[in-house]
Amino acid sequence: MKESFIVGLVAVSVLGAAAQWLGWRLRLPAILLLLGFGIAAGPEGFGLVPTDAMFGDLLLPFVAVSVAILLFEGALTLHLPELGARLRVVFKLVTLGAGVTWLLAALCARFLLDLSWPLSTLLGAVLTVTGPTVVLPLLRQIRPTGPSGTILKWEGIVIDPIGAVLAVLVFEGLVHGGFAPALAGIGKTILFGGVFGALAAWLLTEFLARFWIPDRLHSASALALALLSYGLANQFQHEAGLLAVTVMGAVLANQRRVDISHILEFKENLQVLLISSLFILLAARVQWAELSGLGLPEFLFLGALVFVVRPASVWACTRGEDLSRHDKILLAAMAPRGVVAAAVTAVFALRLEAEGFSGATRLVPIMFLVIAGSVAVYGLGGRPLAIRLGLAQRDPNGVMIIGAHEFGRALGSALKDAGVPVLVVDTNPRRIATARMEGLRAYHGSVLNEHADDELELPGIGKLFAVTANDEVNALSARHFIHLFGRKNIFQLAPRKKAAKGATELATELRARVLFGEELTYEELMRRFTGDAQFKTTLLTDQFGLQQWHEQHGEHALALLTIAKNTTVTVGTSNHPLDPQPGDTLLGLVGANPDSS
C-alpha cells in the first residue's frame, strides 16, 4: 500500500508536469492532455494512479479544499477598476445567465437524455459552473484583447461558488423533498460566506500592515486564513466556504493598505500544481464501462450546451450592452466545465443512487463527456476564433521599449519600419510627445504604476526591452511583466559593472536576460549612439550573411537582432549569439566607434 501510494504521487506529479509542458510546447489545452494522462494512468489503464485505493474517502475532501485554494488565488486577481462599465455584464452573466443556463440545460437533459425531471434539474444546476480551473488556463493560452477576456475571467471565478451553492441547494431540495429549506440556504450562504471571507481579509490586512507577520510567512498565513474562512463558513452552511474564499480574495485584491503581489506569485505556482493533480486524479477514477454507454443522445446534449445554451445565455445578458459583436461572439464561445462540476456530480450520483433515484449513475459519464468535450471544443477552437475575430494575435512579436530617450526612440522606429509592432513607455512627457510625433505608439507613465496594467494596450506585444538609464528600474520593469511575456522574452540592458560609491551592484536574481551583450551598458550605448552611429536594416541572403555584413561595416558595427519574415524578433545575447538565416532582416548599429568620445 505504501509503495503504491508513493508510485501514485510520483506519477501524478510527473504526468502533470509533462502535460503542462506538452500543452505549452504543442500549443494545445493542457487540460485535454491531463484528462488523457489521467485515464491512461488509472486502474483500468497502466494502474499507476489507483485513486480510490490511494485516497479512499479523502479524495473528495481533498478536491474540495483544492478548489477553495484555486478560487482564492483567482479572486486575488479580481481588480474592480479593470472591469469599469463591464461590471453589469458580469453581474448579468452570473445571475440571469446562470438562470438561463440552468433552465435550458435542464430541458436538454430531459428531452435529449431522457433523464427524470429531478435529475435534469440537478444536472442543469451543476452545469451553471464553469470555474477558474478551466477558464483561466484557456484564457492564458488565448490571450484575448478587449473586454471579453476580463469578463470571462470574472465570470469564471464568481460563478464557481454561485453555481456550486445552487447545485447543493437543488440537491438538498430533491433529497429532503422541498425547496423551502433551499431558499433559506441561499441567505445563509451569502451571510456566512460574506462575513467570514471579509473578516479573514481584514485580519490578514491588519497583520501585514502592522508588520506582525514576517515576510517569509506572508504566503503561508494568507493560505491558512483562506482555509480557515472556508472551514468556518462550511460549518454554518454547506458550500458557503467557496463564497468565503472568493470574497476574501476579492477584498484583498482591491484594498490599498498592503502589497500582496508576492502572495499572488506564490499562489500562481500552487495553481499549476493543483490543477494538474486534480484533473489527473479525477480522470483516473473514470471507468471504461461507464464511458462505453455514451451514445448519440449524450453527444447531442454536448452540442446543445455549446451551440445553443451558452449562446442563448450570452445573448440574454449582453443585449443593449456596449460590447462589440466580436466580443459577444467570443463570450458565447467560451464556457468549459471543470473540476467543481466533476466533483459535485460524483458526490451527488452516489447519494441519489442510495436514495433510490433511477438513472443517477448516468450523471458521472455524462459529466465527464461534457468536461472533456467542452474543453476540447473551446480549447482547440477558442484561439483560432479569437484570432479570426481580431481579438488575439497569432504570434505576438511586438516589442515594448521601456525608455523613450533618443536611443529608445531610434530603436523603436527601426523596428516599426521593419514591420514589428512597437510601444514605447516613459515617465518623461517631453520624450513621449517626441515619440508620438515620430509616429511611435507611446504610453506616458511608469509600468510599475498600479493602473498601468489596465491602461497599457498590448495587442501584438510579446517582448520587453528595458533600456532606461536606471538599472533598478530596468530590473523591476522586467520582473513586473514576467507573468505576461515569460522570462524568455524579457530583456534589459547590461547593468553597470561597477556600482556607484555607496551603492551595491544589482543582484543576479533581479536581472532579466541581457540585451545585446554584457559590455553594452546604457552608458556604452549612449556613447556610441551619440556619435555617427545609426540603425541600419539589411536583408540577408545566401551570398550576404552575417560575416559579410561585419566585413562591410567594420569590426565596431553591432549586430543587435534579427527579424524573420513573419516579424519574429530574435535578440543577440551573450549566451545565445545571433545565428541569422537567409531571408532574415538584420538590425544593427553601424558607425559605432567605441573609441570616439
TORLUM-178725 format. One record per residue (C-alpha): z, x, y. Coordinates in steps of 0.5 Angstrom, whole numbers, plus 2048, in hexadecimal, padded with zeros to 3 digits. Layout:
ZXY/...
//
This chain:
800800800/802806805/7FB809803/7F7803804/7FA80280B/7F980980D/7F280880B/7F180280E/7F4804815/7EF80A815/7E9806813/7EB801819/7EB80781E/7E580B81B/7E180581B/7E3802821/7E1809825/7DB809821/7D9802823/7DA80382A/7D680A82A/7D0807827/7D080182B/7D0806831/7CB80A82E/7C680582C/7C8800832/7CA7FB82D/7D07F682E/7D67FA82A/7D97F3828/7D37F2824/7D47F9820/7DB7F8820/7DA7F181C/7D57F4817/7DA7FA816/7E07F5815/7DC7F1810/7DA7F880C/7E17FB80C/7E47F480A/7E77F3803/7E07F0801/7DC7F6804/7DF7FD803/7E67FB803/7E8800808/7EC7FB80C/7F07F6808/7F27F280E/7F77ED80A/7FA7F2806/7FB7F780C/7FE7F2811/7FF7EB80D/8037E6811/8037EB817/7FB7EB818/7FB7E581D/8017E7821/7FE7EE822/7F87EB824/7FB7E6829/7FF7EC82C/7F97F082D/7F57EA830/7FB7EA835/7FA7F1837/7F37F0838/7F47EA83C/7F97EE840/7F47F4841/7EE7EF843/7F37EC848/7F47F284B/7ED7F384E/7ED7EC851/7ED7ED858/7EC7E785D/7E87EA862/7E37EB85D/7E27E485C/7E27E1863/7DE7DB863/7DD7DB85C/7E47D985A/7E27D285A/7DC7D3855/7E17D7850/7E67D1851/7E17CC84F/7DF7D0849/7E67D1846/7E77C9848/7E17C5848/7DD7CA844/7E37CA83E/7E37C383E/7DB7C283D/7DB7C8838/7E17C4834/7DD7BD834/7D67C0833/7D87C582D/7DD7BF82A/7D77BB82A/7D27C0827/7D77C2822/7D87BA820/7D17B981F/7CE7BF81D/7D37C2819/7D67BB816/7DD7BD818/7E27B8819/7E47B6820/7EB7B9820/7E77C081D/7E27BF822/7E67BE828/7EA7C4826/7E47C9825/7E27C682C/7E87C882F/7E87CF82B/7E17D182E/7E37D0835/7E67D7834/7E17DD836/7E67E2838/7E67EA83A/7E67ED833/7DE7EB833/7DC7E983A/7DF7F083D/7DB7F5838/7D57F1839/7D57F1841/7D77F8841/7D07F983D/7CC7F5841/7CF7F7848/7CC7F184C/7CC7F1853/7CD7EB858/7D37E6857/7D17E4850/7D57EA84D/7DB7E9851/7DB7E184F/7DA7E3848/7E07E8848/7E57E384B/7E37DD846/7E37E1840/7EA7E3842/7ED7DD845/7EA7D883F/7EE7DC83A/7F57DA83B/7F27D383D/7EE7D2837/7F37D4832/7F87D0835/7F37CA835/7F27CB82D/7F97CC82C/7FB7C582F/7F57C282C/7F77C5825/7FE7C2826/7FC7BB828/7F87BB822/7FE7BD81D/8037B9821/7FF7B3822/7FE7B2829/7FC7B6830/8027B4834/8067BA832/8007BE833/7FF7BB83A/8067BD83C/8057C4839/8007C683E/8057C5843/80A7C9840/8057CF83E/8037CF846/80A7CF848/80D7D5843/8067D9843/8067D984A/80E7DA84B/80E7E0846/8087E3848/8097E384F/8107E684E/80E7EB84A/8097ED84F/80E7ED855/8137F1850/80E7F784F/80C7F7856/8137F8859/8157FD854/80F801855/81080085D/81780385D/815808858/81A806853/81580884D/81280F84C/80A81084D/80A811845/80D80B843/809806848/804804843/80980383D/80D7FF842/8077FB844/8057F983D/80D7F883B/80E7F3840/8077EF83F/8097EF838/8107EC83A/80D7E783E/8087E5838/80E7E4834/8137E0838/80D7DC83A/80B7DA833/8137D9831/8137D3836/80B7D1835/8077D382F/8017D7832/8047D7839/8047DE838/7FD7DF839/7FD7DC840/8037E0842/8007E7841/7FA7E4845/7FE7E284A/8027E984A/7FB7ED84A/7F87E9850/7FE7E9854/7FF7F1853/7F77F2855/7F87EE85C/7FE7F185E/7FE7F7863/8057FA863/8047FF85D/7FE80285A/7FC800853/7F6804852/7F980984D/7FC803849/7F5800848/7F2806846/7F7806840/7F57FF83E/7EE80083E/7EF805839/7F3801835/7EE7FB836/7E97FF832/7ED80182C/7F07F982B/7E97F682C/7E67FB826/7EC7FA822/7ED7F2823/7E57F1821/7E57F581B/7EC7F2818/7EA7EB819/7E37EC817/7E67F0810/7E97E980F/7E27E580E/7E17E3807/7D97E3805/7DB7DD801/7DC7D9808/7D67DC80B/7D27DA805/7D37D3807/7D07D380E/7C97D080F/7C47CD814/7CA7C8817/7CE7CE819/7C87D281C/7C67CB820/7CD7CB822/7CD7D2825/7C67D1828/7C97CB82B/7CF7CF82E/7CA7D4831/7C57D0834/7C87C9835/7CF7C9836/7D07D083A/7CA7CE83F/7CD7C7840/7D47C9842/7D17CE847/7CC7C984A/7D27C484B/7D67CA84E/7D17CD853/7CE7C7856/7CE7C885D/7D17CF85D/7CE7D4861/7CB7D885B/7C47DA85A/7C07D7854/7C07DE850/7C87DF851/7C87D884E/7C47DA848/7C87E0846/7CE7DC847/7CB7D7842/7C97DD83D/7D07E083C/7D57DC838/7D77E0832/7DD7DF82E/7E27E482B/7E97E6828/7ED7E082B/7E87DB828/7E87DE821/7F07DF821/7F27D8823/7ED7D581E/7EF7D9819/7F67D681A/7F47CF81B/7F07CF815/7F67D1810/7FA7CC814/7F57C6814/7F47C780D/7FB7C780B/7FC7C080F/7F67BD80B/7F07BD810/7EA7BD80C/7E57C380E/7EA7C7811/7E87CD80D/7E17CD810/7E37CF817/7E47D6816/7DD7D8813/7DA7D3819/7DE7D781E/7DC7DE81B/7D57DC81C/7D67DA823/7D97E0825/7D47E5821/7CE7E0823/7D07DF82B/7D27E782B/7CB7E8828/7C77E482D/7CB7E5833/7CC7ED832/7C57EE830/7C17E9835/7C67EA83B/7C47F183D/7BC7EF83D/7BD7E9840/7C17EC846/7BC7F1847/7B77EC847/7BA7E784C/7BB7EE850/7C37ED84F/7C37F484C/7C07FB84C/7BD7FD845/7BF804847/7C380584D/7C080C84F/7C280C856/7C781085A/7CD80F85E/7CE815863/7D5816866/7D481A86C/7CE818872/7CE81E875/7C7822876/7C782586F/7C981E86C/7C481A870/7BE81F86F/7C081F867/7C0817867/7B981786B/7B681C866/7B9817860/7B7811863/7B0814865/7AF81585D/7B180E85B/7B880F85A/7BD80985D/7C280C862/7C880A865/7CC80F86A/7D380E86C/7D7811871/7DD80F876/7DA81287C/7D680C880/7D1811883/7CF81487C/7CE80D879/7CA80B87F/7C581187F/7C4810877/7C2809879/7BD80B87E/7BA810879/7B980A874/7BF80B86F/7C480686D/7CA80786F/7D280586F/7D7806874/7DE807872/7E280B86C/7E080A865/7E880A864/7E9804868/7EC7FE865/7E67FA867/7E07FF865/7DF7FD85E/7DE7F6861/7DA7F8867/7D57FD863/7CF7FB861/7CD7FF85B/7C77FC858/7C3801854/7C8807856/7CA80B850/7CC811852/7D1814857/7D081B85C/7D781C860/7D4821865/7D982186A/7DD82786D/7E382586A/7E4827863/7EA822862/7E681C865/7E081E860/7E581E85A/7E881885C/7E281485D/7DF817857/7E5814853/7E580D856/7DE80C853/7DF80F84C/7E0808849/7DA80584C/7D580B84B/7D880F846/7DA817846/7D3819844/7D081684B/7D5818850/7D481F854/7D8823859/7D682985D/7DA82F85A/7E183085D/7E2836862/7E483C85E/7EA83E862/7EE839865/7F183986C/7F783C86D/7FD83886B/7F8833867/7F7833860/7F083385C/7EE82D859/7F182C852/7EB82C84D/7ED82584A/7EC822851/7E5824852/7DE821850/7D882484D/7D682A852/7D0828856/7CA82D856/7CE833854/7D5837854/7D383B85A/7D083585E/7D6833862/7D682F868/7D683586D/7D1839869/7CC833869/7CD832870/7CC839872/7C583986E/7C3832870/7C4833878/7BF839878/7B8838876/7B983486F/7B682E86E/7B6829868/7AF829864/7AD82585E/7A8828859/7A5824853/7A582984D/79F82A848/79E82E842/79B833846/7A083384C/7A7833849/7AE83584C/7AC83C84B/7A683C84F/7AA838854/7AF83D855/7A9842856/7A683E85B/7AC83D85F/7B084385E/7B784585B/7BB842860/7B883B85F/7BD83685C/7BA831856/7BF82C857/7BD826853/7B782284F/7B481B850/7B181884A/7AB81484A/7B080E849/7B481184F/7BA81384B/7BD81984E/7C081F84B/7C482484E/7C582B84D/7CC82D84C/7CF834849/7D0831842/7C982E842/7C4831846/7BD82E847/7B882D842/7B2829845/7AD827841/7A5826844/7A581F848/7AC82084B/7AD821852/7B1827854/7B582685A/7B782D85D/7BA830864/7B5836866/7B583B86B/7BD83B86A/7BE84286B/7C6844869/7C684A86E/7C4846874/7C9845879/
//
